[in-house]
Amino acid sequence: MIESICIKYKGDEYMLKRMILGVSSLV
């Protein structure tokens, strides 16, 4: 249970970084 939460959190953080990189590359 805890491990899945950590994996989900890391996944969200990864997606957030991808979004930030995508936006910064568009600007």
C-alpha distances in whole Angstrom, upper triangle without the diagonal:
4,5,5,6,9,10,11,12,14,15,17,19,20,21,23,25,26,27,29,30,31,33,35,36,37,39
4,5,5,6,9,10,11,12,14,15,17,18,20,21,23,24,26,27,29,30,32,33,34,36,38
4,5,5,6,9,10,11,12,14,15,16,18,20,21,22,24,26,27,28,30,31,33,35,36
4,5,5,6,9,10,10,12,14,15,16,18,20,21,22,24,25,27,28,30,31,33,35
4,5,5,6,9,10,10,12,14,15,16,18,20,21,22,24,25,27,28,30,31,33
4,5,5,6,8,10,10,12,14,15,16,18,20,21,22,24,26,27,28,30,32
4,5,5,6,9,10,10,12,14,15,16,18,20,21,22,24,26,27,28,30
4,5,5,6,9,10,10,12,14,15,16,18,20,21,22,24,25,27,29
4,5,5,6,9,10,10,12,14,15,16,18,20,21,22,24,26,27
4,5,5,6,9,10,11,12,14,15,16,18,20,21,22,24,26
4,5,5,6,9,10,10,12,14,15,16,18,20,21,23,24
4,5,5,6,9,10,10,12,14,15,16,18,20,21,23
4,5,5,6,9,10,11,12,14,15,16,18,20,21
4,5,5,6,9,10,11,12,14,15,16,18,20
4,5,5,6,9,10,10,12,14,15,16,18
4,5,5,6,9,10,11,12,14,15,17
4,5,5,6,8,10,10,12,14,15
4,6,5,6,9,10,10,12,14
4,5,5,6,9,10,11,12
4,5,5,6,8,10,11
4,6,5,6,9,10
4,6,5,6,9
4,5,5,6
4,5,5
4,6
4
